[in-house]
Amino acid sequence: MRRLRAGLTVCVVSIFLSAAPITAPALAAETAGCADTSAPLSIEEQRLAGAVPQEIVRRAGFDSVASQFARVLCGTTSYRQAELVVTAHGQRLWRRAVDRAQGRGVPGGDLSRDDDRPLYWARLGMTGALRQWRPAFDLTDAGRKALLDRLERGSRGQDAIRFPAARGVKRVLVTGFDPFTLDRDIRISNPSGATALALDGTTVRTDAGLVRIETAVFPVRWGDFADGMVERALRPHLPQADLFTTVSQGRVGRFDIERFNGAWRGGFPDNENVSSTGPIPVSDPAGQPQWTVTTLPYRDIVAASTGRFPVRDNTQVTEIPAGATAPVVRPDGPTEGSTARSGSGGDYLSNEIAYRATLLRDRLRLDIPGGHVHTPVLQFGATNTDPATGTITDPEFVRNRLDIIAQVRSIILVAATATPARS
């Protein structure tokens, strides 16, 4: 059965690879019978029509990704065929973005290889095409949602995590995020996503042995987290890992190793402009702790020379003390019996992924280092700060991103060196 599936997938990918690029008018004519343009796009997908996202995908050579996907999807005659197409194209987009970031193949366009934004915007072109696809067979809403979930997982590397079986290799799992706050500045890049692309599948030789890094990227959407995306992606792999760290963009000019994660959503709007306030929704809420704690070797990380940005051990939280009703800020972590209102990493999705990953660690009874790293905010050059008039990239922007990526890598290797390999 595995061989049959592999053969079918190869066939689908071969069709895609052999397909000649087509122009927009040709695509419109070719897919007119299977596209329902009246079907509403998501808020994220609607942003793709703007000049900046279009420039990003064009200057990265990703501008034909969605059109080629739509054309092949149009040719499917069954749900099983559609599953194969969606899986193959999602995985291929992830691999293409990883290869570009790691210097393999033709770069495609003049945008720097370290840029994470082409993956984000190309994916939205694909999800939009899938959302407006009118198939030649009956498709339920649940069936379309399942296909969208496949596309999300594949194009985010969530189903491509593969740790080597060899002994003596330290296995590290790292997660990043999509760009966010796009209504403030649609040019935004997320250095955590760029780091995931740069490090995925890499093996590093250190004085303490080989370190293998596997990565995945997550959306900035409350709903996906409530639906269990983090747990589905990480649960199969955490028992194999020697170390894990979730990574996101945090504060200006500094890295933070976030000591405590709180079980609270603060409501800041996500990439769909949706807010969510209240306890983080998890399975078995009756056994849900208010706080989880990093087990990363934060003292080693803070003491090491990892790059040009300072690295802090951040212990500040906001809590409602036991027996009280008003929240207070605690610089040295939560007090016994308190209710969480903000972890060291805040009350947004960066705190939530850290909370979910470390809660999963604890529920699986894993004795491994794990926690959250906040990177500095990725900034444009000093003369390129106006979203309305600025360019989509500049030399300082690229240098800042490359320096952040390099420092995250150094932090991971410090943590891995301080972590014994499994026997």
Protein Blocks (a to p, Z undefined) as FASTA:
>chain_A
ZZmmmmmmmmmmmmmmmpccddfklmmmmmmmmccfkbccdfklmmmmpmklmmmmmmno
pmmmmmmmmmmmmmpcbfklmmmmmmmmmmmmmmmmmmmmnopajeeijbdfklmklmmm
mmmmmmmmmmmpccfbdcdfklmmmmmmmmmmmmnopmmcccdfbehiacddddddddeh
klmommbccfklmmmmmmgopacddfkbccddddddddddfklmmnommmmmmmmmmmmp
gbdcddddfbehiacddfbdcfbdehiacfkopacedddddehkllpcfbdcdfbdfklm
mmpcfbjbdcdddfbdcdddehiabdcddfebpaehiacfbdfkojafklmmmmmmmmmm
mmnopacdddddddddddddfklmbfklmcfbdfklmmmmmmmmmmmmmmmmmmmmmpcc
dZZ
